[in-house]
Amino acid sequence: MQRPILVTGSYGQLGRAVLAAAEIRGLEAEGRDLDTLDITSRQAVDEWIVAARPRLVVNCAAFTAVDDCETAEGSARAVNADAVAHLSAACNVVGATLVHISTDYVFDGAGSRPYREDDPVAPTSAYGRTKLLGEQAARSAHRHLVIRTAWLYGRGGRHFVGAIRRQLEDGATRLRVVADQIGSPTYCDDLAEALLDLVEVGASGVVHVVNDGTTSWHGFASEIVRLLGADAEVIPVTTAEFPRPARRPAYSVLDTARLTTLIGRRLPPWGDALARYLEASCEP
Ligand SMILES: NC(=O)c1ccc[n+]([C@@H]2O[C@H](COP(=O)([O-])OP(=O)(O)OC[C@H]3O[C@@H](n4cnc5c(N)ncnc54)[C@H](OP(=O)(O)O)[C@@H]3O)[C@@H](O)[C@H]2O)c1
């Protein structure tokens, strides 16, 4: 019998998607979240992983409140970096592969062409710094795969698509949305499929995984409004007009050539993925 897959952060949007994708493929998978496993506890991590003897641990748990990280960098580091070292050590004990999820925030966003996996990292926020330390901790797992992704949305998550939809449901007719940050909106279901495909082909090291194509938050919001058939104007604004505690990368486009080589396909275009998500999440 094949050894199981363990998933941390299983109530999060990506954790749910990974568990669902594993189930569809008939893979045995067990998820845990904060109520049953706090990954900052080395002992709890060890006990879980040693008892389950998984072949794969997918770490979807994280301190993801980007702005809160600015004032709670120590707590963010405990989850996003120190806990990853616990997971790596436990994976090494049982010979498991660690799949760790990282972010476009490890780059400064000052680039003008898509970031490759080996481009220099230079985080400009506390969140980005803790996630970069997490990547380094993941590398101490003898078998590891670090997936950098961006602009996630999916079932059960707190995300941009939900925020726009709520505003429309509340009757908003004018939405002011940042137009000078560029990235690739990415559907957790598509990311989860690619993650399992990467595992299947034995990928290791760092791989960038995002839906195909790029847009701004303004473009993303406009497409959400259009697909929902809402009667609302989306007004472009600048980042400077929308100050936030954490600095956001302006150009967050990730080069996915390595992904394409490894699994033989690109992820679907972001607009198609968004349409699929909205259709699925509108089902009763
Ligand atoms: N969201 C994005 O746009 C985005 C972009 C790039 C990369 N990523 C990365 O993708 C991964 C998945 O993100 P996501 O959007 O699915 O996040 P999410 O929806 O916030 O899920 C993260 C889950 O981890 C849990 N968690 C927090 N601290 C924990 C701890 N100490 N022990 C165990 N579980 C803990 C959270 O619980 P609570 O909710 O109770 O805190 C939550 O259920 C993360 O590594 C994130 O950094 C996300």
The ligand as an ORCA input file, in Angstrom:
! r2SCAN-3c Opt
* xyz 0 1
  N      -3.169     33.755     -0.708
  C      -2.315     34.132     -1.651
  O      -2.619     34.996     -2.479
  C      -0.952     33.495     -1.707
  C      -0.064     33.943     -2.691
  C       1.192     33.346     -2.765
  C       1.546     32.323     -1.897
  N       0.669     31.936     -0.937
  C       1.080     30.859     -0.029
  O       0.250     29.748     -0.292
  C       0.092     28.968      0.894
  C      -1.395     28.718      1.120
  O      -2.033     29.976      1.283
  P      -3.597     30.120      1.461
  O      -4.008     31.319      0.699
  O      -4.278     28.802      1.223
  O      -3.655     30.485      3.018
  P      -4.882     30.466      4.019
  O      -6.179     30.315      3.285
  O      -4.673     31.621      4.937
  O      -4.633     29.108      4.816
  C      -3.575     28.944      5.710
  C      -4.058     28.026      6.803
  O      -2.967     27.798      7.703
  C      -3.486     27.878      9.028
  N      -2.431     28.152     10.002
  C      -1.955     29.352     10.391
  N      -1.017     29.175     11.361
  C      -0.903     27.836     11.555
  C      -0.140     27.037     12.432
  N       0.722     27.584     13.303
  N      -0.287     25.688     12.384
  C      -1.170     25.136     11.531
  N      -1.941     25.829     10.676
  C      -1.807     27.183     10.696
  C      -4.490     29.009      8.925
  O      -5.338     29.034     10.049
  P      -5.992     30.453     10.480
  O      -6.823     30.928      9.327
  O      -6.797     30.074     11.697
  O      -4.833     31.360     10.770
  C      -5.197     28.647      7.628
  O      -6.233     27.692      7.830
  C       0.795     29.757      2.001
  O       2.087     29.246      2.159
  C       0.888     31.168      1.435
  O       1.985     31.868      1.986
  C      -0.582     32.488     -0.819
*
